[in-house]
């Protein structure tokens, strides 16, 4: 992997470069927006945004913010869950053996991967008024951080929370998708992607082995990987 970043975290090494790349992203998607807003409504995402009364009057910064949210939410989270799931199965070989013996466990494997990996570690919000939560005083303007990663390891809510167990009784009882009105709108799509992937992997390969330590993304937000060496057999045997 060769990038302009000596730490290997990507080609952007300055604030100026960051703004330049964001500008390119905005220019590209603005062109797509203009093409679709002047055409009949389609079923692609940009068309739906351009024609919906709720989103068609977004300003440039709001449009870019939504794009970045969708790009990260629909890409980084899923691919890091794929890598994290494979790492978990290798670290808990008895669970890998259980899965190979009973591929129908993919249905509960997927939410356990999403819980155990927790691809986005936290979300921060700003309190809009004074309040009290679980005996703690929060003042208007305070920054409040919700650590999904911590909630998904809460022993009071999840038995053996540090363990990777693919046949939990309540596998979807995790916080990786958020909660309430801000629950991830793509949660079913993410689960489907992981389910199809693991169903196909189990058909093709007896196992995939992690053969070295993964290199993790240097981020307190994205809980992910830069690289993870694996050995994939040429056929299922």
Helices and strands as residue ranges (DSSP letters): H 15-37, H 45-51, H 60-91, H 93-101, G 103-105, H 106-117, E 122-126, E 131-133, E 136-138, E 143-147, H 148-151, G 180-182, H 187-204, E 208-210, E 215-216, E 225-227, E 230-232
